Amino acid sequence: MILASATPVGTALGLAAAAAYALPALLGRRVGDGARRPVLLAAWLLHAAVLMWSLLGQQPRFGFGPALSVTAWLVLTVYAVEVRLYPRMRARWALAGLGAVAVLLAWVFPGSELHVRASPWLPLHLALGIASYGLFAAALVHAGLMRRAEKQMRLASGADPQAGMPLLMLERLTFRFVAAGFVLLTATLVAGFFFGETLYGQAWRWNHKAVFSVLSWLTFAVLLGGRARFGWRGRTARRVLYAGSVLLLLAYVGSRFVLEVVLGRGAP
């Protein structure tokens, strides 16, 4: 839901944000938190400036690059809040790399312009969808931290028990993000099914995006049901989460990538 900007200011902001993200990602653990935090904050603010400049600067554009850029920014926003509540959460360098790649993708692949006759409710519908992407992406980040914590527990019995976040806390956070993302994804699908003609000028169609979206919704429903009914956790829960996330990625980002890059055309 951002506007890709080809203006010199937009380009400068995008490259500055990517460079600021890349610095801590490349340096990794070779620099301390005191040096990384200001750089990551600057990168996050520059990323926000890119989005705001695009939104205020020209005709709205939609595509897989902008969608990934907004998703990455939302994940980094969630992390910035969580790290204040849980200081032992450690994923700065990986998320910085994600931010750099996402900003560059949105710059290289800005998407196609929104039709001037599009419904004024369409941005809200797209915002719901992208917000669900962000929440599921945050769940994936926490699932990765869970996997790392489990591996450390198995391989380093003498490791510092205070290092990183407790496994049960990571598990609870993962499923909270899954549940919140599921609610937003449900709202997005319901709106698209019942109000597709108002939003897009055409009724709901069972195209690739719709099929993959429904399949991802069913997968996440199975995950939440399995968690509630059978207490799914660990590797089983992660595998279902990964499967649902891949299906959701294919639903919008994947279909738009094929249209914009492979076929070289936009989509309504």
C-alpha positions as CSV (number, residue, x, y, z in Angstrom):
1,M,0.0,0.0,0.0
2,I,2.9,2.4,-0.5
3,L,3.7,4.5,-3.4
4,A,6.9,3.7,-5.1
5,S,8.7,6.9,-5.8
6,A,11.1,7.5,-8.6
7,T,11.9,11.1,-7.5
8,P,15.4,12.0,-6.4
9,V,14.2,12.5,-2.8
10,G,12.5,9.1,-2.7
11,T,15.5,7.4,-4.2
12,A,17.9,9.1,-1.8
13,L,15.7,8.2,1.2
14,G,15.5,4.6,0.0
15,L,19.2,4.2,-0.5
16,A,20.0,5.8,2.8
17,A,17.6,3.5,4.6
18,A,19.0,0.4,2.9
19,A,22.6,1.5,3.8
20,A,21.6,2.2,7.4
21,Y,20.1,-1.3,7.7
22,A,23.0,-2.9,5.9
23,L,25.6,-1.5,8.3
24,P,24.6,-3.4,11.5
25,A,23.6,-6.5,9.4
26,L,27.1,-6.7,7.9
27,L,28.9,-6.0,11.2
28,G,26.7,-8.4,13.1
29,R,27.9,-9.1,16.6
30,R,31.3,-7.3,16.1
31,V,29.7,-4.1,17.4
32,G,28.0,-3.6,20.7
33,D,24.3,-2.7,21.3
34,G,25.3,0.9,22.1
35,A,26.5,1.4,18.6
36,R,23.9,-0.7,16.8
37,R,20.8,0.8,18.4
38,P,21.2,4.4,17.0
39,V,22.0,3.1,13.5
40,L,18.9,0.8,13.6
41,L,16.7,3.6,14.9
42,A,18.0,5.9,12.1
43,A,17.3,3.1,9.5
44,W,13.8,2.5,10.9
45,L,13.0,6.3,10.7
46,L,14.4,6.5,7.2
47,H,12.3,3.5,6.2
48,A,9.2,5.3,7.6
49,A,10.2,8.4,5.7
50,V,10.4,6.4,2.5
51,L,6.9,5.1,3.0
52,M,5.5,8.5,4.0
53,W,7.2,10.3,1.1
54,S,5.7,7.8,-1.3
55,L,2.3,8.1,0.2
56,L,2.3,11.8,-0.1
57,G,4.2,12.2,-3.3
58,Q,2.4,10.6,-6.2
59,Q,-0.1,8.1,-7.5
60,P,-0.5,5.0,-5.2
61,R,1.2,1.9,-6.5
62,F,0.8,-1.7,-5.6
63,G,3.2,-4.6,-6.0
64,F,5.2,-7.4,-4.3
65,G,8.1,-5.0,-3.6
66,P,6.1,-2.4,-1.7
67,A,4.1,-5.1,0.1
68,L,7.3,-6.7,1.4
69,S,8.7,-3.3,2.3
70,V,5.7,-2.5,4.5
71,T,5.7,-6.0,6.0
72,A,9.4,-5.6,6.9
73,W,8.8,-2.2,8.5
74,L,5.9,-3.6,10.5
75,V,8.1,-6.5,11.8
76,L,10.8,-4.1,12.8
77,T,8.2,-1.9,14.5
78,V,7.0,-4.9,16.5
79,Y,10.6,-5.8,17.4
80,A,11.4,-2.3,18.5
81,V,8.4,-2.5,21.0
82,E,9.2,-6.0,22.1
83,V,12.9,-5.4,22.8
84,R,11.9,-2.8,25.3
85,L,9.7,-5.3,27.1
86,Y,12.0,-8.3,26.6
87,P,15.6,-7.0,26.5
88,R,17.0,-10.5,26.0
89,M,15.4,-10.8,22.5
90,R,18.2,-11.0,20.0
91,A,17.5,-10.7,16.3
92,R,18.8,-7.2,15.4
93,W,21.3,-8.1,12.7
94,A,19.0,-10.5,10.9
95,L,16.1,-8.0,10.9
96,A,18.4,-5.3,9.7
97,G,19.3,-7.4,6.7
98,L,15.6,-8.0,6.1
99,G,15.0,-4.3,6.2
100,A,17.8,-3.5,3.7
101,V,16.6,-6.2,1.2
102,A,12.9,-5.1,1.5
103,V,13.7,-1.4,0.9
104,L,15.8,-2.2,-2.2
105,L,13.1,-4.5,-3.6
106,A,10.5,-1.8,-3.3
107,W,12.8,0.6,-5.0
108,V,13.6,-1.8,-7.9
109,F,10.1,-3.2,-8.3
110,P,7.7,-0.3,-7.4
111,G,4.5,-2.1,-8.7
112,S,1.7,-0.7,-10.8
113,E,-0.4,2.4,-10.3
114,L,-3.8,2.1,-8.6
115,H,-6.6,2.9,-11.1
116,V,-8.1,6.3,-10.5
117,R,-11.6,4.8,-10.3
118,A,-10.7,2.5,-7.5
119,S,-12.8,2.5,-4.4
120,P,-11.7,4.8,-1.6
121,W,-12.1,1.7,0.7
122,L,-9.5,-0.2,-1.3
123,P,-6.5,1.2,0.7
124,L,-8.2,0.0,3.9
125,H,-8.7,-3.5,2.5
126,L,-5.0,-3.6,1.4
127,A,-3.9,-2.3,4.7
128,L,-5.7,-5.2,6.5
129,G,-4.0,-7.7,4.2
130,I,-0.5,-6.2,4.6
131,A,-1.0,-5.9,8.4
132,S,-1.8,-9.7,8.5
133,Y,1.4,-10.2,6.5
134,G,3.3,-8.3,9.1
135,L,1.8,-10.2,12.0
136,F,2.5,-13.6,10.4
137,A,6.0,-12.4,9.6
138,A,6.5,-11.5,13.3
139,A,5.3,-15.0,14.2
140,L,7.9,-16.4,11.8
141,V,10.6,-14.4,13.5
142,H,9.6,-15.7,16.9
143,A,9.4,-19.3,15.5
144,G,13.0,-18.9,14.3
145,L,14.0,-17.7,17.8
146,M,12.2,-20.7,19.3
147,R,14.1,-23.1,17.0
148,R,17.4,-21.4,17.9
149,A,16.6,-21.6,21.6
150,E,15.7,-25.3,21.4
151,K,19.0,-26.0,19.5
152,Q,21.0,-24.2,22.2
153,M,19.3,-26.2,24.9
154,R,20.2,-29.4,23.2
155,L,23.8,-28.6,22.2
156,A,25.0,-26.4,25.1
157,S,23.8,-27.8,28.4
158,G,26.2,-25.5,30.2
159,A,25.1,-22.4,28.5
160,D,24.0,-19.3,30.4
161,P,20.3,-19.9,31.3
162,Q,19.8,-16.1,31.2
163,A,21.0,-15.8,27.5
164,G,18.2,-15.1,25.1
165,M,14.4,-15.3,25.9
166,P,12.7,-18.2,27.7
167,L,11.4,-20.8,25.3
168,L,7.8,-20.7,26.7
169,M,7.7,-16.9,26.3
170,L,8.7,-17.2,22.7
171,E,6.1,-19.8,22.1
172,R,3.3,-17.7,23.7
173,L,4.4,-14.7,21.6
174,T,4.5,-16.8,18.4
175,F,0.9,-17.9,18.8
176,R,-0.3,-14.5,19.8
177,F,1.0,-13.1,16.6
178,V,-0.6,-16.1,14.6
179,A,-3.9,-15.5,16.3
180,A,-3.8,-11.7,15.6
181,G,-2.8,-12.3,12.0
182,F,-5.5,-14.9,11.5
183,V,-8.1,-12.3,12.7
184,L,-6.9,-9.7,10.1
185,L,-6.6,-12.3,7.4
186,T,-10.2,-13.4,8.0
187,A,-11.4,-9.8,7.8
188,T,-9.5,-9.3,4.6
189,L,-11.0,-12.4,3.0
190,V,-14.5,-11.7,4.2
191,A,-14.3,-8.1,2.8
192,G,-12.9,-9.4,-0.5
193,F,-15.6,-12.1,-0.8
194,F,-18.6,-9.9,0.0
195,F,-17.5,-6.5,-1.2
196,G,-15.1,-7.4,-4.1
197,E,-17.3,-5.6,-6.6
198,T,-17.1,-2.4,-4.6
199,L,-13.4,-2.6,-3.9
200,Y,-12.1,-3.9,-7.2
201,G,-15.0,-3.4,-9.6
202,Q,-15.5,-7.1,-10.0
203,A,-17.0,-9.9,-7.9
204,W,-14.8,-12.5,-6.1
205,R,-13.0,-14.7,-8.5
206,W,-11.3,-18.0,-7.7
207,N,-7.9,-17.0,-9.2
208,H,-4.5,-17.9,-7.9
209,K,-4.5,-15.2,-5.3
210,A,-7.9,-16.3,-3.9
211,V,-7.0,-20.0,-3.9
212,F,-3.7,-19.5,-2.1
213,S,-5.3,-17.0,0.4
214,V,-8.0,-19.5,1.4
215,L,-5.5,-22.3,1.6
216,S,-3.3,-20.2,3.9
217,W,-6.4,-19.3,6.0
218,L,-7.3,-23.0,6.4
219,T,-3.7,-23.9,7.3
220,F,-3.6,-21.2,10.0
221,A,-7.0,-22.4,11.3
222,V,-5.7,-25.9,11.5
223,L,-2.6,-24.6,13.4
224,L,-4.7,-22.7,16.0
225,G,-7.2,-25.6,16.3
226,G,-4.3,-28.1,16.8
227,R,-2.8,-25.8,19.4
228,A,-6.1,-25.5,21.3
229,R,-7.2,-29.1,20.9
230,F,-4.0,-31.1,20.9
231,G,-1.5,-28.7,22.4
232,W,0.7,-28.5,19.3
233,R,4.1,-26.9,19.9
234,G,7.7,-27.1,18.9
235,R,8.5,-28.7,15.5
236,T,5.0,-29.6,14.6
237,A,3.6,-26.1,15.2
238,R,6.5,-24.5,13.3
239,R,6.0,-26.8,10.2
240,V,2.4,-25.8,10.0
241,L,3.2,-22.2,10.5
242,Y,5.9,-22.3,7.7
243,A,3.4,-24.0,5.4
244,G,0.7,-21.4,6.0
245,S,3.2,-18.6,5.6
246,V,4.4,-19.9,2.2
247,L,0.9,-20.2,1.0
248,L,0.1,-16.7,2.1
249,L,3.3,-15.4,0.5
250,L,2.3,-17.0,-2.8
251,A,-1.2,-15.5,-2.5
252,Y,-0.3,-11.9,-3.1
253,V,3.5,-11.4,-3.3
254,G,4.0,-14.5,-5.4
255,S,1.1,-13.7,-7.9
256,R,2.3,-10.1,-8.2
257,F,5.9,-11.2,-8.7
258,V,4.8,-13.4,-11.6
259,L,2.6,-10.6,-13.1
260,E,5.2,-7.8,-12.7
261,V,8.5,-9.5,-13.3
262,V,7.9,-12.7,-15.2
263,L,5.0,-11.5,-17.4
264,G,5.9,-7.8,-17.3
265,R,2.5,-6.4,-16.6
266,G,0.5,-5.0,-13.7
267,A,-2.7,-6.3,-12.2
268,P,-6.0,-4.6,-11.2
